[in-house]
Structures are given as structure tokens and as C-alpha cells.
């Protein structure tokens, strides 16, 4: 089995079962070669009133796949921050 190469992606193919099995199962993975890095900063306009801040914030990222839009969402819990700096990876 071979896959037609897709520009910007690294493709791998792996057989998942034994060669003696009557049903053949493969896993095909496409990993983007140049991942996208997105950064941002949340600025609180609360005169330093930390107690008024929520326990978490929700950030929504939108991605366009052809004509379709997809939403990617994460919740960042305040328990993981240091010096009031929240970070997260997608």
C-alpha cells in the first residue's frame, strides 16, 4: 500500500495486524511538517483586582478547511499559572 504524497505533510503507513490474518488493517498518518504557532495575551482591565477574575478562560480558535470552518477550543485552568501568566498548547 502506498499513499499519494500531500505537500506539507509527512506520511507514514503501518500495518496493524499480522500478515497471516485474512483481514488487512493499516494505519495511515499525515503529520504536518511546519506546525502553526499561535500566541496571545490576556490583559485584565480590573485595576489589579485578582479576586474578581474567573477560575478559567475559554479561547476559541477557528480553522477554515476549504469551505468549512471548524472550532478548536480549550479551557485554561487558573490553578496552573505562575505570576498570573497562563499558557497552553494546542
C-alpha positions in Angstrom: 0.0 0.0 0.0 1.3 3.5 -0.9 -0.2 6.9 -0.4 0.0 9.8 -2.8 2.2 12.4 -1.2 0.5 15.6 0.1 2.5 18.8 0.0 3.5 20.0 3.5 2.8 16.6 5.2 4.9 13.7 6.3 3.1 10.4 5.6 3.6 7.1 7.3 1.9 3.8 6.7 1.9 0.9 9.3 0.2 -2.5 9.1 -1.7 -3.1 12.3 -2.2 -6.8 12.2 -0.3 -10.0 11.4 0.4 -10.9 7.7 -1.5 -14.2 8.3 -4.8 -12.5 9.2 -7.4 -12.7 6.5 -8.4 -9.0 7.1 -5.7 -6.5 6.4 -5.6 -3.4 8.6 -3.4 -0.3 8.0 -3.0 3.0 9.8 -2.0 5.9 7.6 -0.8 9.1 9.4 -0.2 12.5 7.9 1.8 14.8 10.1 2.1 18.5 9.2 5.8 19.4 8.6 5.5 23.0 9.7 3.2 23.3 12.6 1.5 26.6 13.3 2.3 28.6 16.4 -0.3 30.9 17.8 0.3 33.2 20.7 -1.7 35.8 22.5 -2.0 37.8 25.7 -5.0 38.2 28.0 -4.9 41.7 29.7 -7.1 42.2 32.7 -8.6 45.7 33.0 -9.6 45.3 36.6 -7.1 47.6 38.4 -5.2 44.6 39.8 -8.3 43.1 41.5 -7.2 39.4 41.2 -10.2 38.2 43.3 -12.6 39.4 40.6 -11.0 37.2 37.9 -12.7 33.9 36.8 -11.3 30.5 37.6 -10.7 29.8 33.9 -10.9 31.4 30.5 -12.1 29.9 27.3 -10.3 30.6 24.0 -11.9 29.6 20.7 -9.8 29.2 17.5 -11.4 28.8 14.1 -9.9 27.0 11.2 -11.1 27.0 7.6 -10.9 23.7 5.8 -11.9 24.5 2.3 -15.4 25.9 2.6 -15.9 24.6 6.1 -15.0 26.3 9.4 -14.0 24.2 12.5 -13.7 25.5 16.0 -10.9 24.4 18.3 -11.5 25.1 22.0 -9.5 24.7 25.2 -10.1 25.7 28.8 -7.1 27.0 30.8 -7.4 26.5 34.5 -6.1 29.2 36.8 -4.5 26.5 39.1 -1.7 26.0 36.6 -0.4 29.6 36.3 2.6 31.3 37.9 2.9 35.0 38.3 -0.6 35.3 36.7 0.7 34.1 33.3 -1.5 31.4 31.7 -0.1 29.3 28.9 -1.5 26.4 26.9 -0.6 24.3 23.9 -3.0 23.1 21.2 
